[in-house]
Amino acid sequence: MPMDAHDIESMIKAAIPDAEVTIRDLAGDGDHYAATVISESFRGKSRVQQHQIVYQSLRGQMGGVLHALALQTGVPD
């Protein structure tokens, strides 16, 4: 069963409360999404560390229910 974009956003915001999250369904199939996550908590962390934080927030859904997530992360301006 595919994941809903709202569920992805909720999981990320639960783990990163200050995050600004934008989710786009890339294929219309509920399996391929793009996410932009902006958070002050990413400041000073490498891009890899930022992505790891987001993937951890999805609690093991990557590669299963959530097939693909194109991820962009950053800190607020």
HUVEN-V29333 format. One line per field, one symbol per residue. phi: phi as a letter, one per 20 degrees, with the letter a starting at -180 (. if undefined). psi: psi as a letter, one per 30 degrees, with the letter a starting at -180 (. if undefined). burial: # if it has 9 or more other C-alpha atoms within 8 Angstrom, else .. Layout:
phi=???
psi=???
burial=???
This chain:
phi=.feegfffgfffffecgefeccdcefdmdmdccdcdcdbffegndfgffffffffffelmffndfdfbcedccadff
psi=klkkeeeeeeeefefiegkjkkkkjefgfgfjlkkkjkkfffkfkleeeeeeeeeefghgfkfcejekjkkklall.
burial=..#.#..##.###..#..#.#.#.#....###########.#.......##..##.##...#..#####.#####..
